[in-house]
Amino acid sequence: MYTIPKIILKNKNRIEEDFIESWNLIEKFYQEYPDDSRPFTNDALRLIKEMRNCNLDKELRAGQSLWFFLLSRNRWHGLDKEPHIRITFLGKNKMNIKSNFHGEEISKESEVNYSGYLKKMIDKLLEQEIILNEYEDDDLDAFFASIDTD
């Protein structure tokens, strides 16, 4: 019988803790804005809760950039060309989902829930390896330059 070395288990636990903390921070980010000033806040918090109930907070990093809710397999913040999903909450129970895998970006609008296209893209994201990136602040310039503002 093969046993997993303690160092691997310790690193896996640290990564999981980092992922969970990223979800705590994204939840706090959306909680700080009243729904009347940003009509998508309730939609965002409802989706985050639904996804956390599926334990995605242990498998994916959550983050935000401007108006986007980002999901990736990166341990730390920052994206360059790594696979990720970008969600924009549109209000009235609508969201725009942009998946980016290997430079191919696909966009789809749907209702705010963890099913259908979003679930399919998250399943695809979960197939990706965890990326142990450690970006410096100046590396974020490349990420922000890569995001279009449509």
N, C-alpha and C positions, 0 to 999 in steps of 0.2 A: 504494500500500500504506500502510495506517494503522499507525503505530507508537505504542505506549502510552507516554505521557510518563513520564519517570523518577520524578517525584514520586508518581505513582500506584503504580508498581512498588515504590517504597520504602515507601509506606504499607501496601501489601498484604503485603510481607515482615514489617513490624513487627507487623501484626495476626496473621499466621501464627505468628510467634515468641511472641506473647502467648498464643495458643491452645495451642501446644505446651507452654509453661510451665505453663498451667493443668492440663494432663494430667499433667505431671511432679509437680505438687503433689498432685493427687488420688490418684495412684498411691502417693506417699509417705504420704499420709494413711491409706490402707488398709493399707499395709505396716507401719505402726507399731502395729497392734493384732493380738495373737496370735489365731489362729483359735478357740482354746478359750474366749476371753472374748467373741468376736463371731463366731458361726458363719457369717456371711455373707462374711467377709473373703476366703476363697479364691474364692468365686463372683464377688465384685466384681473382684478382680485378674484373674481369667480373662477376664471380659467386657471389661475395660479393654484387656487385651492384644489380644484379638480385634478390638476396634474400632480400636485404634491400627494394627494390621496392615492395616486398610482405609483408612488415612490420615485417619480422622475427626479425629484430633488437630490436623490442619492446617485443618479447616473449622468446628469447633465448639469452644466454650468448655466446659470441664468444671469442675465445682465441687461443693461439698457444703454442706449445711446440716443440722445435727444428724445424722440418720440417712440423709438423702437424697443420692443422686448426681444432680446436675443437669447438663443439657445445654442450651445455648442458642446463639444467634448474637450474643450480647452480647460486645463486646470486653472489657469489664471486669466485675467482680463486681456483683451486685445485679440483682434482677428486680423489676419492678412488674407490668405487664400484658403484658410481652413474651412471645412464644411460647417455650415451653420444654418439656422432658421431665424428669420427676422419677422416679427409680428407687429403690425400697426393696428391699434384698436381704433375703429372708426365711429364708435357710438352706436346706439340702437341695436345692440347685440350683433354687430358686424365687425369682422376683422379682415385684414389683408395679410396673407401668409406668403413670404418670399423664401423659398428654399434655395440654398446655394451649395451645390456639390460639385467639386472639381471645376469651378469656374462657370458652370451652367446654372443660371438663375431662372427659376420658374415662379410665377406669381399667380395666386388664386385668392379670390374673396370668398368668405364663408361666414356662417354663424359662429358665434363665440362658444365653442365647446371642444373638448378633447375627443374628437372622433373624425371619421372620414379622411380627408386629405391631410389634415394636421397630424393625426395619429400615424398615417402612412409615412409621412416625412420624418416624424420623430423615431419611428421604428428603424428607418434607414439611417438616421443620425446615430442611433444606439449601436449600429453595426460598426461604426468607426472606432478606431483606437483612441484612447485618451491621449491628448497632446499635453506634454509637460512643458509648456511654453513659460518663459519668464521674460516678458517684455519690459523694456525701459520706457519711460514716459515719451521719449522722442519717437519710439516705434509706433505710438498711437497715431501719429500724423499719417502714416500709410493707411491705417484702418479708416480714419475719418475721410481721407481722400478717396477711398474706395466706395464709400456709401453715396449713392445718388440721393437726391432730395425730392424725388417724385412722390 
